[in-house]
Amino acid sequence: MAMTDARLSTAPLLLVSMVPVLVNPVAAMERLDDTALSKIQGQSGITLEMELNLSADRLSYYDDGKGVHLEGMRVGSSRGDNAGAFHRVKVDIGADASLNLDYLVEDRRVEFSDIRLAGAPGVGMGGIFFDHSLQGSLRIRQGGAVGGSGYTFDTAYTMTGGRLGYRTNGNSVFLDDITMDVQALGVTLDVVGDTLQLVSPEVIGNWSVGAIRYSNEPGNYGQSYSSATGLPLPSYGGLQGHYELSSVTDIRAGGRSGEGLRLDNETIIHTASFIYLDDGNGLALRDITGDYRIHDLRLDVSEDGRGRPAVALTLGGLQGNLNIGSIEVGSSGQSFGSLNLSFLLEDQIFNGRTYRNELYLQGGGHPDAGPQGLRMATEWSLRLADLSYTEDGNRVIFSGLQSWGSGDVTVNVTRNEVRNGTRFYDGLRIGFEGLEAGYRINGLRVGSDDAPLQGGTELLLALGFYPAYEFELDGHITLGAGGASGEGLTINSDIQIRDGKAAVIAAPYDEGNGEIAQKGLWLTEMTYDGHVRDMTLDVTEEGLAIGTGESWSTMDIGNVRVGTKDHGASMGRLRIQKYQTGSTALVKPGGAGDICVGGSGSSEGACVAAGGQWETRGNEGVTIDMVQVLARAEGDDKKNALMWESNRAVDSQGRPINNTGMKLLVNDIYTSDGGDFDGDGVEDNRFGIRTDLSVDVYQTRVTKKEDGPDAQGVVGSRGDEKIMSPGSAAGYRYVANPGPGDIANRPLGFAVKADTRFKELSINNIDLIHPVGGSQTVVYGAKFQNVDIRANLTATPIP
């Protein structure tokens, strides 16, 4: 049987051109012979067995005259184009008139070679394939949740041998060895007015992914082993988890304009877990609970804001909560702590522009990667989110997180090559084109949601986190399979940022009386050009290990401003260049543990005797061990240097002109071990700058700085301790001689313990550069040796 350009009379329209094959293809209807009849059994029901091999040149969906074409559709066996997938279905009618189906599916592949949009010839979104075997049951009975006109479903199945892959230009990334057990009881389907309502009161599932594999072999299509070497394909690692949830989904006709689809959903996550496995070592998110509500999600075949054909997903709103009870890593199962995220995505005005939540799927990806790929014209608006971190029972909240942005994101599966002048790498390439984005945090709250706002996010600058950041972004991040050894990730990236505005220190943007200009210390008119080669990420027995083969960057800050980001007073221009080779970082659970603050001593008695304060910060928290190896200069782009320019001339609009002022250049900064200890004739550089950074949420001692009332009107004397007191008007009081009960109510703080050390740090030269007179070296070389700096910092609310 063959159908060509067969239009089904539905709205939207569905166009199918296909050639299905059941057991043996026939040109016309024929009477079943004895061989065919022998495959149908009918004692207490009917058993049907068949080999299914179905193909379609094109399956098309039309919405308001615009089409999406699924090309090269096939349902059959993963063994080859001419092989069918075995199906066996047992059909019975129960005493309650229910329809009972028991089914077995062996080695079935469902695939599309490409997804194309009408009006965008020559490019596609890429191909998708799904291999699986299924065994399960389905019971359907009359009567839904609201009356007898609906239906109720009970289903349970086990899936084995699964593969789910994405393929562009002959390269593929796929989930391999998927297994899944799912049970959904009492699922109802009803028509309520103009709404098709699906209610799932209980869905329970367990799943695992043996490996996430990458292949750059065009002839290797969804196979676990390389066709060239016979070895297993490189793996990103594996996944596993479980879930118990319930949901209500409403489906209506009608898109954002004209034909289309509308979806509303409410889901409650009763319990769940998610584990990433790397060579048997796990990064586990456990005891997950939460809920979310999707409001007015529309699906259309439409055009984006630039008139490009696209599948449009537009969202009215998304609100929810997510709780992660424990984040564990490594063989010990030690926890970082727990996380909670509450979020609201909906339309909001940022910087005078209204941002929405929209995603337009298009074909093509990066133009130099080949005709297949995925391009997403995206816009988002995170109106409000609070992210809280709890460890050892102490909680800190990143309050008032907002984010917005728009631009193009491209997705391709690429191989290590240069095409049309663009450098690609093995892996899943995520590209950014003209992405204008930003985020900001209102401040920290420690202890509870209604605690006073405070600073402290600047303590995270060592991790590359700014409390506020706006930027324009281009570039890519390519995620390759395999880490430093075995499974894991290899990352190559090239990132360019323009017109950046980053806050080093920032006050709240809303202190409770509406939005105000955020004040602080800003890096503005900033450009950034950064490159990473062969960065590896592995989960080890100790924690999350990160290694960098080579990285270099240049950050050019047009103005360092104090005040607001647009009108603050400028301290001049700053350019920071970095070049590192062989740097590493180990992120592991557990914070500072037992420490002596303000003194020295390995026990509480010794610490107190030395004038210090003994603190037991618990078993949870985060510790990061960093090794930064600063390499010697290899040119103007690859070096460590710091340049400050001031007293610049200004243009007619009063804007400073770069390279017209006086510059101070600290040039070619590098580390070394102080000698050639391995005898290779080159000075060793392995120790680098080593920093052990521990982050905890912990109570700390806060004393009043002067006599009299503070900014909140609370009276105390200089040296009195601040003690939290929920019964007090301001939530705290001052105590001259706190007792044990008072000490137990000291304010919580965001505590950071740091220890930085290096063997030798060298500066090749320090120059003064005059815009007319040129460069003059004032220091021909400097060395700092055997440095060890230790610090304990705690951010707490201080009126």
N, C-alpha and C positions, 0 to 999 in steps of 0.2 A: 504494500500500500504506500502510495506517495501523495503528498499534498504540497502544492507550490502556490505561494501567495494566497493562502486560505485565510480570509478575514473572518474572525468571530464577531458577531454583532453584539458587542458590548461597548460600554462607554466608561473609561477610555478603551480604545481599540487594541486588540492583540493580534499581531500578524505572525503566522507560523509558516516556515518552509522546512519540512522535515521528512526523514525517511525512517520510520520505525520498523524494527525487525523483531518478531516474537517467534522463537524456535527456528522457523524457516520462513524466509520472505516469500510471499505469493503475490501474483499480479491481480487476482480477483478472489472473491469469496468462494470457498470450497466447502463441501460437506466433510465433517470430521471423520477420519478413518479410525480403524481399531487402535492403531498406535497412539494417536492423539487422545482417544477416549480413555485409554489405559492410564493416563496421567491424571485423570479426575476420579476421585473417590467420593462416595456419598453414603456412608453408613449412618452415623448420627450427625452428619454434616457434610461439608464438601471440602476436599483438599485439592488445591490447585498448585501444580508445579510448572515452572517455566524458566527458560533462559531468555533474559531481556537484553536486547542490543538495539538501542534506539538512537538515531542521530537526526540532527536538524541543522540545515544550513544557517538558519537565522530564526531567532525568536524575538519578536518586536513588541514593545509596549508604547502606546501612543497616548499623549495627554495634551489636549487642546491643539492637536495637529502636530505636535513635536514628538519625535520618536527616540527611544533607546533600543539598540539592537544587541542582543546576546548572540554572538556568532560562534559557529563551530560547536554547537551543543551536542553532547553525547552522554548517554546513559548505558553503561555496559560494564565489562570487566576491566580491571587495571592491567591485565596481562597483555592487552592489545586491542586494536581497532575492531577486529572481527570476532572477538570473544564476548560472550554474553555473561551476565551476572545471574547466578542461580537464585530463584525466588520460590519459596513454598509458603502458601497461605492456607490455614485451616479455618473454615467458616462454620459457625454454629449459631443457632437461634436459641436463647435461653428461655426458661419457663416464664420469665417476666417480659418476654418479647424483646429482650436485648440482643444486639448483634455482637457476637464474640469472635474476635480474630486473633489467632496465634500465627506468628510469622517468623520466617527465617530468611535472611538475605546474606548471601556469601559473596565477598569480593566485588562489591559494586562501586563503580566510579561514576560520579556526576561531574561534568566539566564544561567549561566554556573557553574557547581558545582566545576570545577577545570580547570586549564590551565597547561598543562604539555609539556615538551620538550623531543623529542626523544634523547636518549643517557643519560638521567638523570632520571633513574627509581626510584620510591619510594618517590619522592618529587614533589610538585606542587606549583604554584603561588597563589593558593587560588581561591575562587569563587566570582562571580559578579552577582548581580541581579538588575533589573531595572523595577520598577512598574510605570504605568502611564495610564491616559486616555487622549485621543486626540480628538479634533474637529477642522477641518480646511478645506482648499481648496488648490488645486494645478492646475495650468494652464500650459500646455505645448504646444508650437507652433513652427513651422518650422522656421529655420533661427537663426543663432547665431550672434556673434559680428563681425565675419570676412567673413560671407557668408551664403548662403542658406543651406549648408550641416550641420550646427549646429542646436542647439535648444535654445529656450528662455523659462525660467521658471518664474512664479509668484506664490508665496506661502505665506500663512498666517495660523497660527494655534495657538490654546490655549491648553496648557497641564495643567492638574490638578491631584491631588492625587498622585504625583510622589514620588518614593523612589529609591535611588541609593545607593547600599551598597557593601561593601567588607567584605569577610568572610574567616577566617582561623581557622581551628581546632575547629569549633563550636562557635567561638566568632565573633562578627560582629560590624562594624561601618557603619552607613548609614545616608544619607541625607533624612530627612523625610518631608512630606507635601510640595513637590516642586510644584510650579506653575510657568507658563511661557507663555508669549505672544510674538510671533515672526512674523515679516513681512519682506519678502525679495522679492523685485520687480525687474524685468529685469535681472535676473540671466541668464548668457549665458554659454553654453557648446560647445566648438569647438575643432576640431582636427587641430592643426597647426604644420605641419611637423610630427615629432615623438612625439609631446607633446599634451596631453589632457589639455586644458586650461579652467578653471572655473573662471568667472568674476562675482563678486557680487558688483554692484555699490551702493547698499543701503540695509543694514541689520539693522533693528531696533528691539530691544527686551527689555522686562522687565521681571524680575524673582525674586523669593523669595524662601527661604528654611525655613520652620517653625521651624525646630530643627535639630541638628546633634546629633544622638543618638548612644549609646553604649549598647551592650547586651553581657553578658557572659553565656546566657542560650542556650544550643544547640537546644532545642526544639522551641525556639523563632526565627523564620526566617522571618525577614522583617516586624515585627509587632511593632506598636508604644507602646504597653503596655506589661508589664512583664507577662509572663504566670504563674509565681509563685505567685505574689502579686496582679496583676490586676492594678497596678499603672503605670503611664507613665515611660518609661525607662529614665535613666539619660541623660541630654542633655548638649552638649558643648555650646549651644547657637544657634542662627539663623543667616541667611544671607539674604540680598536683594540687588538689584541693577538694573541698566539699562545700555544700550549701543546703540550707533549708529556708525556703521563702514562700511567701504568698503574694498574690497580685490581682489587680483588677485592671483590665485593658478595654478601653472604648475605641472603636474604629468607626469613622464616619467618612462618607464621600465628600469630596471637595477639597481642593488644595488652597494655597494662599490666594490664588486667583484662578477661577474656572475649575476645570477638572483636576483631580488629584486625590489625595488621601490625607485624613486627619487622624492623629493618634493621641490619646490621653491615657496615662498609666499611673497607678499607685502601687508601689512594691514595698513590702516589709521584709528585710533580711533578718530572720530569726537567729541564725548562726551561720558562720562560714569560716573558711580558712583558705590561705593562698601561700604556696611554697615554691620558691625558685631553687632548683637543684643544679649544682655545678660540681661534677665529679663526685657526687654523693654528699657534698656539703650543702646545707640548706640555709636560705634566707627566708624565714617564715613569718607571715602575718597571721596571727591566731586570734580566736575569740572575736571575730568580726560580727558586728551587728549594725543595724541602721535602717533607714527608710529613705525613699525619694518619691517625688511627684513630678511627672512630666505633664506640662500643660500646653496644649495646642501645638503639637509637633506636626508640621505639614510636609508632605512629599509631593513635589511637582517636577515635571520635565519642563525646564524654563531656561532663562538666561541670567547670567550674573550681572553685576552693575556695569560691566564693560561690554555687554552684549554678546558674551561668549556662550554657546550652547552648554547646558549643564543639567545634572540631576540635582534639584534644590531640596535641601533639608533646612527648614526654618522653624525656629523654636519660639513659642510664646514665653515660656518660663520653665525653670527646673530648680526645685528646692529640695534639700535633703540634709541628712545627718549620716555620718559614717564614723563608727567607733572601732578601733583596732586595739584589742585588749592587751596584746603583747607582740613586740617585734623582736624576734630571736635570730641569731646568726651563729654559724659554726657548730662544732661538735659538742660543746658544753651546754648548748641550749640556753645560755645566759641572755637576758632580755635588755634591750635598750630602754624599755618603758612602754608606754601606751600613747596612742594618738586619738584625737577626736577632731573631726572636721564638720562644721555646719556651713552650708553654702546656699546662695541664691543667685541664679543666673537669670537676668531679665534686662530689658532695655534701660539704658542709663546714659546721662550726659556726662562726658569727661572732656575737659579742656574745650568746652563750647560745642562739642559734636556729639550727636546721638549715636551710640553703638548698640547693635543688636546681636543676636546669636543666630548666625547663618552659616551654612556650609554648602558650597556649590561644587559638585564632583564633575570633573572634566577629564578627557583623555589627553595623553601626551607626555606628562611628566616633564623632566628637563629636556629641552629640544635637542641637545647633543647626545643624549643617552640612547636614542632610537625612537621609533614611532610609537612604542607601547610604554605606558606609564600612567601615573595618576597625578592630576593637578587639582588642588583644592583651594578655591577662592574662599577665604574664611574671614569671618568677623565674629568677635566674641565680646561679651559684657558680663563680667563677674561683678555684680552689684555689691555684694557683701559676703565675706567669709570670715570665720574665726577658726583658727587652727590652734589646738591646745596640745601640749606635751606634758605627760605626767610620769614621774619616776620616783620610786620609793614613796609614793603617796603625795608628793608635792607637785603642784601644777603651775605651768606658765602658759599664758594665752597670747598668741600673736593676733591681736585684735584689729578688726576693721580692715582686713585685707581686701583690696579691690584690684581688678585687672581689666584691661581693655586692649583691643588691637584689631588690625585688619591687614590682609595681604595674601599672597599666594604661598602655599606649601606644596611641594612636589614629592612624589614617592616613586622610586625606581629600584629594581633589583639590578645591580651593576657588577661588572667584573673589573679587574685590575688592568686598565688600559687608558690610552689617550685617544679620545674621539673628537674630531673637529676642534682640536685645540683645548679641550676640557679634560682635566685629569680626574679619572674615576678610580674607585677602589672596590675590592671584593666586598659585597654585603648589601644590606638594605640602606639605600641612600635617601635621606630626608633633607630636602632642599628648601631654602627660604628665599623668596624674591619679593622685594619691596614690602617687607613686613614692618608695619608701624605699630608699636606696642608699648605698654607701660604697666606698672603696678605700684602700689604703695601700701604701707601698713600704718595704721593710726598710732600704734604703740604696743607696749606689753602690759598685760594685766597678770599679776601673780597671785595665785591662791583661788580666786573666784571670778565669775563673769562680771561682778559689779565692783571689783577692786579698782582703785584709781589707776589711770593711765600713767605709764612711766616710760623712760627711755631704756636702752639696754640692747637694742638690736645691733648697735654698732659693734658689740662684742663679737658678732658673727662675721665681721669683715674679713677675718682670716680665712673664712670658708668661701669668700667671693660673694657674699650676700649683702645687698644694699637695702636699707629700709624703704627706699623709693627709687624708681628707675624708669626713665622713658628713653626710647631709642628707635632707630630705623635699622632693620637687619637684613642682610643678604648672606648667602653662603650655604653650607651643608654640614651635616653630620652623617657619616657612613658607619653603620654598625656591622662589623664583620664577625664571623663565627670563629670561636676558639679564643682562649685567653692566653696567659703566660705559659700555661701547660694544660693540655686537655681541653675540656669545655670552658666556656666563658665568652667574653666579648673582646673584640679588638676595634678600637675607635680611631678613625681618621676624620679630621674636620678642618674646614677653612671658614672663618667667620669674619664678616666686616660689619661694623656698626658706624652709623652716621648720626649726627645731631643728638648725641647722648646727653642725658641729664641725670646724674646719679647722686643720691644723698649719702654722704658719709655719716652725718648725724642729722636727724630730722625730728622736729617737734610734731605733735599730732596735727592732722588736717581738719579734725573736728573735735573740739573739746566739750561738746554737748550743746552748743548753741548754733549749730550749722557749720557748713564748710568754710574754711579760711585758707589763706595762702600758707603753705607749709614752709616753715623757716628751718634753717639749719646750715650745715656746711655742704656745699654742692660742687660737683665736678660737672661743668657745663660746656656747651659747644665741643663735645667730645667725639673723637673718632677712634675706632679700635680696629686693628687688623691682627687676627690671631690664627695660628696654625698648630695643629696637633698631628703627630705621626706615630702610629703604632702604640697607642695607649691601650693597655689591657686592663680588664676588670674581671676579677675572680672572687668567688666565695671560698674562703679557706676555713680551716679548723679554728683560726683565731678571729676572723671577721671578714670584712670586705676589703680586698687588696686591689690597689690601683697602681699601675706602673706606666710610666711615660717614656717612650723611646726618645722622642725629640719634640720640643715645643718652643715656639717663639712668637712674640707679639709686640706690637707698638700701640700704646695708648697716648693719644695727643689730646690734652685737655686745654681747650681755648681759654677758659677762665675758671679759677678756683674761687667760688663766691661764698660770702658769708651773708646770710639773710634769706631771701627768696631765690628760687632757681633762675628767675628772669631779671631781677633788678637788684640783687645783692651786690655789695661792694666786692670788687675783684682783687685777689692777691696776685694776679698774673697768670701766665701760661705755664703748664707743666707737661712734660713729655716723659713717659716711663716706658723703657724697653726691657723685655725679659727674654732670656734664652737659656733653656735648661735641657739637659740630657740625663737620662737614667734616674729621674726623680720618682719617688714612690710615696704612697700613703696607705695606711692601714686603719680602717674605721672599725672599731670593735666596741662591744657593749661593756658597760661599767664605766663610771666616771672617776672622780678623784679618789674615792674611798676614804680612808682615814688620813687626815692631813693636819699639819700644824701651821696656823695662819698667824703671821706677825712674829714668828720666832722659829726656832729649830728644835727638833726632838722627835724621836721615833715612837714615843709613848705619850699618853696624856700627861703623866706626871712630869716628864722631862720637858714637854712643851710648855706647860704652865710655869714651871720653874724658870724657863728662859724668857718669860714675858709674853708667850704666845697664847693663842686660843685654839684648843683642840676641837676639830670638827669631824664627825662621822657622817659622811655624805651618802652612805648606803651602797648597795650593790648595782643598782641600775644607773643609767646615764650614758654618755657618749664620750669615747676617747679616740682621738685621731693622732696617730704617729706619722709625722711627715718628714720626708727627706727631700730637700730641694738642692739639687746639684746645679750650681750656676756655672755654665761653661764659658770658656774664653771666647772672645769675639771671633766670628768668622765672616765679617763683612758689616756693612752699615745696618742691615736688617736683623742679623743674628748676633745680638750682643745684649749685655745688661748695662743699662745706662740711665741716668736721670738728668734731665735738663729743665731749668727754671728760667723763664724770661719775664722781665718786668720793664716798666717805663716804655711801653710801646706807643708808637704814633697811632692816631685814630683817623678814621675816614670822616666823610661829611656828615654821617649819621651818628658819630661818636663811638663807633665800634673799633676796638683795638685791631691793629694790623700786625699779623705774625711776622717775625724776623725783622722787626724794626726797633726792637729794644735791646737791652743788655741781657746777656745770657750767662748762666752758670751751668757748666756741663761737668757732671761726674761720670767719667767714661770708662767702659770696659771693667765692670765689677765681676769678680769671679771667685769661686771657692777652690780650695785645694787641701790636700792632706799634709802639706808641708815637706814633701820629699818624694823621691822615687823609691818606693819600698818593694815593688815587684820586679825591679831591674830591667824594665823595658825601655829605659831611656827617656821616659816622659813622666813628669810629675803627676802623682796619683791624684784623683779627684772623685772619691767615692763617698766620703763622709758627708760632705755638703753642709747645709744648715739643717739641723735636726730640731724639730719642734714637737713636743708632746702636749697636746691640747685636750683638756678634760672639761666637759660641760655638765653641770648639775643644776637642779633646782633645789635650793637649800636655804634654811634660815640663817640670818646673819645679824651681827651687832651693828646697830645704827645709832649714833649719838647726835644730840642737838649741838649746833655750831655756835649759838649765841643765846643769851638770856631773853626772856619775854615770849610773846605769842609768835607762832609761825604763820605761814601764809593761810592756813586754815583756821587760825584763831586759837589753836591749842597752846596752852601756856606751859613753859618748862624752863629749866636752867641749862646753861652750857654744860655739856658732858652727860646730861640725862640720857637714858636709853629710850628709844622708841619701842613701845610694846603694843601689839595689836590687841584691840578690845572691841568686839562687835557691839557691845552695849553703849559705847561712847558715841557722841554725836558725829565725830569725824572718823570713827572706826579705829582710833588709836589714842594712846596717852603717853606721857613721859614719866619715867620712873628713875629716881636717883640711885637706888640700890636694889636692883631687881633680884627677886628670889627665884627658886627653881620653877615655880609656876609661871612667873613672868618670862623667864628664859625660854620656856616651852612655847611662848607666844611671840617670840621675836619675828620680825617681818621676813617673809620669804623673798629670796632674791634669785636672779639668774647668775649663777656662779661659774666662773671660768678660771681654771688653773692652767698655767702655761710654763713650759720650761724650754728655752731655746739655747742651743749651743752650737759652736762650730770650732774647727781646728784652726783654719786660716781663711780670712776674707781679704782679698786684694782689690785695690783700685789702681788701674793703670795710669790714669792722669786726671787732673782736675783743671779745667780751662775756664777762663773768662773770655767771652766772645762779644766784641763791640760791633754794632751794625756797620760801622765805617772802617774802623781800624783792624777788624779781623780777630783771629783767635790768639790768645796768649796763655801758655801753660803756667799755672801758679804752683801746682804740686805735680811732680813727675812720678809719684808712686807712693802708695800707702798700704800698710798691712796691719790687720788686726788678728791677733792669735789667741787661741784658747779662751774663748768667751763663753760664759754660762750665765744666762739671764733667767730669773725665776719671778713669776708674778701670780698673785691671786686677786682677781677682780670680781666684785659682786654688784650687780645693778639692782637697786631697790628704790621704791618710791620715796622721794624726799620733797616735802612741801617747800 
